[in-house]
Amino acid sequence: MIINLEKMKKIVLGLSFLVTLISFSQKNQIQVLSNPVTIGKSLIDSSTYKGIEYVFPEEIYKIFLDTTTGFLTAQLRGVSKNGKWLNSTGQIVQYDINNQKVLWTKKIAYQTSNLKLFSKTMIFTVSNKSYCLDINTGNELWEVKNNIYLVSPIDNIGFGYNLKGLKVNSNEFEGIDLNNGQVLWKRELNGEYGWNDVFYTNDSTLVVAAAGLHSLDTKTGKGWDYNTITGKKDYTETVVKNVVGVGLGLLTGTGFISSGNNLVRDVVSNKIVDSSNIYMASKEQLVKIDKLTGATIWKFPFSKDLASKSSIFINDSQIFMINKGMAFMGNKALNFGKPFFAAFDKQTGENKFLTIINIEDNPILSYKVLNGEVFLVYKNRIEKYSMVTGELITGKEFPEELYGELKHFIGNQVFIKNENGDLVSLPQTDTSKIYVFTSQNKSLTIDSELNISKTTEYDDVNIYYLKTKDLKFFAKDNKALVINNDGQQIAEIEVTLNAFIIGDTLYDTKDNRFIAVNLMDLVTNQ
């Protein structure tokens, strides 16, 4: 074979130049600026509180903070020129807060990639492969053809599905050694309807709610299976036209497995776990499962096309079920099944009553138990049912043009100021009433006869969302009112509902800024 040395020189020089360009593009050209910033004021002496802000070149899309290392992992994602759309690509920036230094950066394409952090384990998934990245350098330590999304920190084992080429709905579930990326065990685990929940029953046993319930020993992958139907395939397009826009903030599955647009999911209830058993409803039936063996203790089957997404709860010796008449296709809610209210004996599964609710295309959005009765909220209606007989006691329409769409019952975290200026929980002001939030940002106070006795505007509401042993934080707009243990309002600071607390420091993210506030300044200045 004849080699043209002159051409080879040009190729080598060209490759060298390309390598230089690639290496240069991976150097830390991103700058993060740190500045002191006024974060709020004292309500005692009007002095100001300072924090430190870390300013990134683009908007912060996601953030991870490890206070043991002082490493801040920021995913940056800019917006389109018209400000309406997020860019499809961005940057991962590993920043050392303690030394105020960018350690490394890495490009990310958000449509095909994602980043997950589990303690000091960083998993970067691109298409059908997961890479473990060194948190100090960003270098790849190992790779595996698996979408790792869950980790057992005690065993240092990751869990995910083996992604075989373009077949992302593989049911081959694997345990991955996070030290080296080696596959420790394999197991078939049906993920066709997506995942609804995952929880531990002890330190080494994981239960996955996906087309049923599946227990697995984190070290071996062994365990029992309870298989059931929690969705519907090849759903007809005519029903898709009945999609309703329900903003419920529900747990709708992890969504890491693409199920396709023709699959209805989340036809399942929440799980109730006690010392010995697990209770769950699916499209097929309500069951009581032995937590240790997976054996079915009792079951109550549902007729075809009846069950949907549901909620179950226990009251005394009975388990109650509220079938909502809805499910999800993708991230959209749609009418599915028929709404009903039912009760069963917790020990035997005997059906006490099952009341079909004949309201067309109007799913149940929320429920509230009060004084032996169940209140159900629909988008324009509230109903009250007996927990003894299951019979409808009363119902009332709430015209949308007057109140907006009804959304959900209000929890005890919603506070208002009383006549003395003190913050009190709105539902605790009169526990004989129910409190419902609407799309017009109104809070309706409703008596037992379903009459509105009071309307509270959103501007008058504070949300209790953070606390330390010394302080409580109440959100209002993009500010937080800080109250001490004596109920005294001591400070007002500019933080959002995204804020979180680790130790004595409050952290918040605003646009392209990450903010840290020393809470001891608030405690000592009382």
C-alpha positions as CSV (number, residue, x, y, z in Angstrom):
1,M,0.0,0.0,0.0
2,I,1.4,3.4,-1.0
3,I,1.0,6.2,1.6
4,N,1.1,9.9,0.5
5,L,3.2,11.4,3.3
6,E,2.3,14.9,2.3
7,K,-1.4,14.2,2.6
8,M,-0.9,12.4,5.9
9,K,0.9,15.4,7.3
10,K,-2.0,17.6,6.4
11,I,-4.5,15.1,8.0
12,V,-2.5,14.9,11.2
13,L,-2.2,18.7,11.3
14,G,-5.9,19.1,10.7
15,L,-6.7,16.6,13.4
16,S,-4.4,18.3,15.8
17,F,-6.1,21.6,15.1
18,L,-9.5,20.0,15.6
19,V,-8.4,18.4,18.9
20,T,-7.1,21.8,20.1
21,L,-10.5,23.4,19.2
22,I,-12.4,20.7,21.1
23,S,-10.2,21.0,24.1
24,F,-10.5,24.7,24.1
25,S,-14.3,24.6,23.9
26,Q,-14.3,22.4,27.0
27,K,-12.4,24.8,29.1
28,N,-14.2,26.9,31.7
29,Q,-15.1,30.0,29.7
30,I,-18.3,30.5,31.8
31,Q,-18.0,33.1,34.6
32,V,-20.0,33.1,37.8
33,L,-20.0,36.4,39.6
34,S,-20.6,36.5,43.4
35,N,-21.9,39.7,44.9
36,P,-23.4,40.8,48.3
37,V,-27.1,41.6,47.9
38,T,-29.7,43.2,50.1
39,I,-32.3,40.5,50.7
40,G,-34.7,42.1,53.1
41,K,-35.3,44.2,56.1
42,S,-36.0,43.8,59.8
43,L,-39.5,44.6,61.0
44,I,-38.1,45.4,64.4
45,D,-35.5,48.1,63.7
46,S,-35.7,48.6,59.9
47,S,-32.1,47.4,59.4
48,T,-31.3,45.4,56.2
49,Y,-30.3,41.8,55.8
50,K,-27.7,40.8,53.3
51,G,-27.1,37.7,51.3
52,I,-24.7,36.5,48.6
53,E,-25.9,36.0,45.0
54,Y,-24.1,33.9,42.4
55,V,-24.9,35.3,39.0
56,F,-24.8,32.8,36.0
57,P,-24.7,33.9,32.3
58,E,-28.1,32.2,31.6
59,E,-31.3,31.3,33.4
60,I,-31.0,28.5,35.9
61,Y,-33.1,25.6,34.8
62,K,-32.3,23.2,37.6
63,I,-30.0,23.3,40.6
64,F,-28.3,20.8,42.9
65,L,-26.4,21.7,46.0
66,D,-24.1,19.5,48.1
67,T,-23.3,21.4,51.3
68,T,-20.7,18.8,52.3
69,T,-18.5,19.6,49.3
70,G,-19.7,23.1,48.7
71,F,-20.4,22.1,45.0
72,L,-23.3,23.8,43.2
73,T,-24.4,22.0,40.1
74,A,-26.4,24.4,37.9
75,Q,-28.2,23.5,34.6
76,L,-28.4,26.6,32.5
77,R,-31.1,27.0,29.8
78,G,-31.7,30.2,27.9
79,V,-34.9,31.3,26.2
80,S,-35.7,32.2,22.6
81,K,-35.4,35.7,21.4
82,N,-39.2,36.4,21.8
83,G,-38.9,35.0,25.4
84,K,-41.6,32.4,24.9
85,W,-39.7,29.2,24.5
86,L,-36.8,27.5,26.4
87,N,-33.8,26.7,24.3
88,S,-33.2,23.0,23.5
89,T,-29.6,23.1,24.6
90,G,-27.7,24.6,27.5
91,Q,-24.8,24.1,29.9
92,I,-24.1,22.1,33.0
93,V,-21.9,24.2,35.3
94,Q,-20.1,22.7,38.4
95,Y,-19.3,25.6,40.7
96,D,-17.3,25.5,44.0
97,I,-19.1,27.9,46.3
98,N,-16.4,27.8,49.0
99,N,-13.6,28.8,46.6
100,Q,-15.9,30.7,44.2
101,K,-14.5,28.9,41.2
102,V,-16.0,27.1,38.1
103,L,-14.7,23.6,38.2
104,W,-16.0,22.4,34.8
105,T,-18.8,22.8,32.3
106,K,-20.5,20.5,29.9
107,K,-23.0,21.0,27.1
108,I,-26.5,19.3,27.4
109,A,-29.2,18.8,24.9
110,Y,-32.4,18.8,27.0
111,Q,-34.5,16.9,24.5
112,T,-32.3,13.8,24.5
113,S,-30.3,14.2,27.8
114,N,-30.8,14.6,31.5
115,L,-28.7,15.0,34.6
116,K,-29.4,13.4,38.0
117,L,-27.5,13.7,41.3
118,F,-27.8,11.3,44.1
119,S,-25.6,12.5,47.0
120,K,-22.1,12.5,45.4
121,T,-23.1,10.3,42.4
122,M,-23.7,12.2,39.2
123,I,-25.5,10.4,36.4
124,F,-25.6,12.0,32.9
125,T,-28.0,10.2,30.5
126,V,-27.8,10.7,26.8
127,S,-30.3,8.8,24.6
128,N,-30.0,5.2,25.7
129,K,-26.8,5.4,27.8
130,S,-26.0,6.6,31.3
131,Y,-22.6,8.0,32.2
132,C,-21.2,8.4,35.7
133,L,-19.4,11.8,35.9
134,D,-16.6,12.7,38.3
135,I,-18.1,15.6,40.3
136,N,-14.6,17.3,40.5
137,T,-13.7,17.2,36.8
138,G,-16.8,16.2,34.8
139,N,-14.9,13.3,33.3
140,E,-16.7,10.1,32.5
141,L,-15.9,7.3,35.0
142,W,-18.0,4.6,33.3
143,E,-21.0,4.1,31.0
144,V,-23.8,1.7,30.9
145,K,-26.7,1.1,28.4
146,N,-29.3,1.9,31.0
147,N,-31.4,4.9,32.1
148,I,-30.5,5.1,35.8
149,Y,-33.0,7.3,37.6
150,L,-33.1,5.9,41.1
151,V,-30.3,5.1,43.6
152,S,-29.9,3.3,46.9
153,P,-27.2,5.4,48.7
154,I,-26.8,2.7,51.4
155,D,-25.8,0.0,48.9
156,N,-24.4,2.4,46.2
157,I,-26.6,0.7,43.6
158,G,-28.5,2.4,40.8
159,F,-31.7,1.1,39.2
160,G,-33.1,1.5,35.7
161,Y,-34.3,-0.1,32.5
162,N,-31.9,-1.6,29.9
163,L,-32.5,0.6,26.9
164,K,-32.1,-1.6,23.9
165,G,-31.5,0.7,20.9
166,L,-34.6,2.7,20.2
167,K,-36.8,0.3,22.2
168,V,-37.3,2.5,25.3
169,N,-40.1,0.4,26.7
170,S,-37.9,-2.5,27.6
171,N,-39.0,-4.4,30.7
172,E,-35.5,-5.5,31.5
173,F,-34.8,-3.8,34.9
174,E,-31.3,-3.8,36.2
175,G,-29.3,-3.0,39.3
176,I,-26.1,-1.2,38.6
177,D,-23.0,-1.1,40.8
178,L,-22.2,2.7,41.0
179,N,-18.6,2.0,41.7
180,N,-17.9,0.7,38.2
181,G,-21.1,0.6,36.2
182,Q,-21.3,-3.2,36.2
183,V,-24.7,-4.9,36.1
184,L,-25.3,-6.7,39.4
185,W,-28.7,-8.3,38.5
186,K,-31.5,-8.3,36.0
187,R,-35.2,-8.7,36.4
188,E,-38.4,-8.3,34.3
189,L,-40.4,-5.4,35.6
190,N,-43.4,-4.2,33.5
191,G,-43.1,-0.5,32.8
192,E,-45.6,-0.2,29.9
193,Y,-47.9,2.1,31.8
194,G,-45.1,4.1,33.4
195,W,-44.3,4.3,37.1
196,N,-46.9,5.6,39.6
197,D,-44.9,5.4,42.8
198,V,-41.8,3.9,44.5
199,F,-41.2,3.4,48.2
200,Y,-39.1,1.4,50.7
201,T,-40.7,-1.0,53.2
202,N,-37.3,-1.4,54.9
203,D,-33.7,-0.4,54.3
204,S,-33.1,-3.1,51.7
205,T,-36.6,-3.7,50.1
206,L,-38.0,-1.4,47.5
207,V,-41.6,-1.6,46.2
208,V,-42.3,-0.3,42.7
209,A,-45.8,0.6,41.7
210,A,-45.9,0.0,37.9
211,A,-48.6,-2.1,36.4
212,G,-49.1,-3.5,39.9
213,L,-46.7,-3.8,42.8
214,H,-43.2,-5.3,42.7
215,S,-40.9,-5.8,45.6
216,L,-37.2,-6.1,45.1
217,D,-34.2,-6.7,47.3
218,T,-31.9,-3.9,46.3
219,K,-28.8,-6.1,46.3
220,T,-30.2,-9.1,44.4
221,G,-33.3,-7.8,42.6
222,K,-35.3,-10.7,43.9
223,G,-38.9,-10.2,45.2
224,W,-42.6,-10.8,44.7
225,D,-44.8,-9.5,41.9
226,Y,-48.5,-8.4,42.0
227,N,-49.5,-7.7,38.4
228,T,-52.6,-5.6,37.4
229,I,-53.7,-3.2,34.8
230,T,-53.1,0.5,35.5
231,G,-53.7,2.0,32.0
232,K,-55.2,1.3,28.6
233,K,-53.4,0.8,25.3
234,D,-54.5,1.9,21.8
235,Y,-57.1,4.3,23.2
236,T,-59.4,5.6,20.5
237,E,-58.9,9.1,19.3
238,T,-62.5,10.1,19.8
239,V,-62.0,10.0,23.6
240,V,-59.0,12.2,23.3
241,K,-61.3,15.0,22.1
242,N,-62.8,15.0,25.6
243,V,-59.5,16.0,27.2
244,V,-60.1,18.4,30.1
245,G,-57.5,20.9,31.4
246,V,-57.2,19.9,35.0
247,G,-54.3,21.5,36.8
248,L,-54.2,19.2,39.9
249,G,-50.5,19.0,40.8
250,L,-50.9,15.3,41.0
251,L,-48.2,12.6,41.1
252,T,-48.7,11.4,37.5
253,G,-45.8,9.0,37.2
254,T,-42.1,9.5,36.8
255,G,-42.5,9.9,33.0
256,F,-39.0,8.5,32.3
257,I,-40.5,5.8,30.0
258,S,-42.1,7.0,26.9
259,S,-45.5,5.3,26.6
260,G,-46.6,7.0,23.4
261,N,-49.6,9.3,22.8
262,N,-52.0,6.4,22.4
263,L,-51.7,5.1,26.0
264,V,-53.8,6.1,28.9
265,R,-52.0,5.9,32.3
266,D,-52.5,6.6,36.0
267,V,-55.6,4.4,36.2
268,V,-54.5,3.6,39.8
269,S,-54.9,4.9,43.3
270,N,-52.5,6.0,46.0
271,K,-50.9,3.3,48.1
272,I,-51.7,2.8,51.8
273,V,-49.0,0.9,53.7
274,D,-49.3,-0.3,57.3
275,S,-47.2,-2.7,59.3
276,S,-48.2,-5.8,57.4
277,N,-50.2,-4.8,54.3
278,I,-50.5,-2.7,51.2
279,Y,-53.8,-1.4,49.8
280,M,-54.2,-0.3,46.2
281,A,-56.8,0.1,43.5
282,S,-56.2,-0.4,39.8
283,K,-58.4,-0.5,36.7
284,E,-59.2,-4.1,37.6
285,Q,-59.7,-4.2,41.3
286,L,-59.1,-3.0,44.8
287,V,-56.7,-5.3,46.7
288,K,-55.1,-5.9,50.1
289,I,-51.6,-7.4,49.6
290,D,-49.4,-9.0,52.2
291,K,-46.3,-6.7,52.4
292,L,-43.9,-9.5,53.1
293,T,-45.0,-12.2,50.6
294,G,-47.0,-10.3,48.0
295,A,-50.0,-12.7,48.5
296,T,-53.4,-11.3,47.8
297,I,-55.4,-11.3,51.1
298,W,-58.6,-10.1,49.4
299,K,-59.7,-8.3,46.3
300,F,-62.8,-6.6,45.0
301,P,-63.1,-6.6,41.1
302,F,-64.5,-3.7,39.2
303,S,-66.7,-4.0,36.1
304,K,-65.3,-3.1,32.8
305,D,-64.7,0.6,32.1
306,L,-65.6,1.6,35.6
307,A,-62.4,2.4,37.5
308,S,-60.1,5.4,36.8
309,K,-57.6,7.4,38.7
310,S,-58.7,7.2,42.3
311,S,-57.9,8.0,46.0
312,I,-58.3,5.6,48.9
313,F,-58.2,6.3,52.6
314,I,-58.9,4.4,55.8
315,N,-61.3,5.6,58.5
316,D,-61.7,3.3,61.5
317,S,-62.4,-0.3,60.2
318,Q,-63.2,0.7,56.6
319,I,-61.3,1.6,53.5
320,F,-63.0,4.3,51.3
321,M,-62.4,4.8,47.6
322,I,-63.1,7.9,45.5
323,N,-63.0,7.1,41.8
324,K,-62.4,10.4,40.1
325,G,-63.5,9.6,36.5
326,M,-60.3,10.7,34.9
327,A,-56.9,9.5,33.8
328,F,-53.9,10.9,31.9
329,M,-52.7,10.7,28.3
330,G,-49.2,12.2,28.2
331,N,-49.5,15.1,30.6
332,K,-53.1,15.9,29.8
333,A,-56.1,14.8,31.9
334,L,-59.1,13.2,30.2
335,N,-62.4,11.8,31.2
336,F,-62.1,8.1,31.9
337,G,-64.3,5.5,33.7
338,K,-67.1,6.7,35.9
339,P,-66.9,8.7,39.2
340,F,-68.0,6.7,42.2
341,F,-67.8,6.7,46.1
342,A,-67.4,3.3,47.8
343,A,-66.6,1.7,51.1
344,F,-65.1,-1.7,52.0
345,D,-64.4,-3.7,55.2
346,K,-60.6,-3.3,55.8
347,Q,-60.2,-6.9,57.1
348,T,-62.4,-8.8,54.7
349,G,-62.9,-6.6,51.6
350,E,-66.7,-6.8,51.9
351,N,-68.3,-4.0,49.9
352,K,-70.4,-1.8,52.1
353,F,-71.7,0.5,49.3
354,L,-70.7,1.7,45.9
355,T,-72.4,4.8,44.7
356,I,-72.1,5.6,41.0
357,I,-72.1,9.4,40.4
358,N,-74.0,10.2,37.3
359,I,-72.2,13.4,36.2
360,E,-71.0,13.3,32.6
361,D,-67.5,14.6,31.7
362,N,-66.9,16.3,35.0
363,P,-64.2,14.4,37.0
364,I,-63.8,14.7,40.8
365,L,-60.9,17.1,41.5
366,S,-60.6,17.0,45.2
367,Y,-62.2,15.6,48.4
368,K,-62.5,16.4,52.1
369,V,-63.6,14.3,55.0
370,L,-65.4,16.2,57.7
371,N,-67.7,15.0,60.6
372,G,-68.5,11.6,59.0
373,E,-69.2,13.1,55.6
374,V,-67.2,13.4,52.4
375,F,-67.3,16.6,50.3
376,L,-66.4,16.2,46.6
377,V,-65.3,19.1,44.4
378,Y,-65.9,19.3,40.6
379,K,-65.0,22.2,38.4
380,N,-68.4,23.8,38.9
381,R,-70.1,21.8,41.6
382,I,-69.7,20.5,45.2
383,E,-71.4,17.5,46.6
384,K,-71.7,16.0,50.1
385,Y,-72.0,12.2,50.8
386,S,-72.7,10.1,53.9
387,M,-69.8,7.8,54.9
388,V,-72.3,5.5,56.5
389,T,-74.6,4.8,53.6
390,G,-72.8,6.3,50.6
391,E,-75.9,8.4,49.8
392,L,-75.8,11.9,48.3
393,I,-76.9,14.3,51.1
394,T,-76.7,17.6,49.1
395,G,-75.1,19.2,46.1
396,K,-74.8,22.6,44.6
397,E,-73.7,24.3,41.4
398,F,-71.1,27.2,41.6
399,P,-71.3,29.2,38.3
400,E,-67.9,29.6,36.7
401,E,-68.7,33.2,35.7
402,L,-69.1,34.2,39.3
403,Y,-66.3,32.2,41.0
404,G,-64.1,30.7,38.2
405,E,-63.5,27.0,38.1
406,L,-63.3,25.2,41.4
407,K,-59.9,23.6,41.9
408,H,-59.2,21.9,45.2
409,F,-59.7,22.1,49.0
410,I,-57.4,24.4,50.9
411,G,-54.9,22.9,53.5
412,N,-53.8,24.2,56.8
413,Q,-50.7,25.9,55.3
414,V,-52.9,28.7,54.0
415,F,-52.8,31.6,56.5
416,I,-54.6,35.0,56.8
417,K,-54.2,37.9,59.2
418,N,-56.8,38.2,62.0
419,E,-58.2,41.4,63.5
420,N,-55.0,41.7,65.6
421,G,-52.7,41.4,62.6
422,D,-51.5,37.9,63.6
423,L,-51.3,35.1,61.1
424,V,-53.8,32.2,61.6
425,S,-54.5,29.2,59.4
426,L,-57.6,29.9,57.3
427,P,-59.2,26.4,57.7
428,Q,-58.6,26.6,61.4
429,T,-60.6,29.8,61.8
430,D,-63.8,27.7,61.6
431,T,-63.3,23.9,61.5
432,S,-67.0,23.3,60.8
433,K,-66.6,24.8,57.3
434,I,-64.8,23.7,54.1
435,Y,-62.4,25.9,52.1
436,V,-62.1,25.7,48.3
437,F,-59.6,27.5,46.0
438,T,-60.8,28.7,42.5
439,S,-59.2,29.6,39.2
440,Q,-59.9,33.3,40.0
441,N,-57.5,32.9,43.0
442,K,-60.3,33.1,45.5
443,S,-60.7,31.1,48.6
444,L,-64.3,30.2,49.3
445,T,-65.4,29.5,52.9
446,I,-68.4,27.2,52.6
447,D,-70.8,25.9,55.3
448,S,-72.3,22.5,55.7
449,E,-75.3,23.5,53.5
450,L,-72.8,24.5,50.8
451,N,-73.5,28.2,51.1
452,I,-70.6,30.6,50.7
453,S,-70.1,32.6,53.9
454,K,-66.9,34.4,53.0
455,T,-64.6,35.0,50.0
456,T,-60.9,35.6,50.6
457,E,-58.8,37.2,47.9
458,Y,-55.4,35.9,47.0
459,D,-53.7,39.1,48.0
460,D,-54.9,38.4,51.6
461,V,-53.3,35.0,51.7
462,N,-49.9,33.9,53.0
463,I,-48.5,30.4,52.5
464,Y,-46.6,28.7,55.3
465,Y,-43.9,26.8,53.5
466,L,-40.6,26.7,55.4
467,K,-39.5,26.5,59.0
468,T,-36.4,26.1,61.3
469,K,-36.4,25.4,65.0
470,D,-36.5,29.2,65.5
471,L,-38.3,30.6,62.5
472,K,-41.3,30.2,60.3
473,F,-41.6,31.5,56.7
474,F,-44.8,32.6,55.0
475,A,-44.8,33.3,51.2
476,K,-46.6,36.2,49.7
477,D,-45.9,37.1,46.1
478,N,-42.1,36.9,45.8
479,K,-41.5,37.8,49.4
480,A,-41.5,35.9,52.7
481,L,-42.7,37.1,56.1
482,V,-40.5,35.7,58.8
483,I,-42.0,34.9,62.2
484,N,-40.3,33.7,65.4
485,N,-41.6,31.1,67.9
486,D,-43.4,33.8,69.9
487,G,-45.5,34.7,66.8
488,Q,-43.7,38.0,66.4
489,Q,-43.2,39.2,62.8
490,I,-39.5,39.9,62.7
491,A,-38.4,40.3,59.0
492,E,-39.5,40.5,55.4
493,I,-37.1,39.0,52.8
494,E,-37.3,38.7,49.0
495,V,-37.4,35.0,48.3
496,T,-39.7,32.8,46.2
497,L,-41.6,29.6,46.8
498,N,-38.5,27.8,45.3
499,A,-36.5,28.6,48.4
500,F,-35.1,25.8,50.6
501,I,-33.2,25.6,53.9
502,I,-30.1,23.5,54.7
503,G,-28.7,23.9,58.2
504,D,-28.7,27.6,59.0
505,T,-28.7,28.9,55.4
506,L,-31.7,29.7,53.1
507,Y,-31.1,29.2,49.4
508,D,-33.2,30.5,46.5
509,T,-33.1,30.6,42.7
510,K,-34.3,33.6,40.7
511,D,-33.8,33.7,36.9
512,N,-30.0,33.5,36.5
513,R,-29.2,34.1,40.2
514,F,-28.6,31.6,43.1
515,I,-28.9,33.3,46.5
516,A,-27.7,32.3,49.9
517,V,-28.9,33.9,53.2
518,N,-27.4,33.2,56.6
519,L,-30.5,32.8,58.8
520,M,-28.5,33.3,62.0
521,D,-28.6,37.0,61.2
522,L,-32.4,36.9,61.5
523,V,-32.3,34.9,64.7
524,T,-29.8,37.1,66.5
525,N,-31.5,40.4,65.5
526,Q,-34.8,39.9,67.4
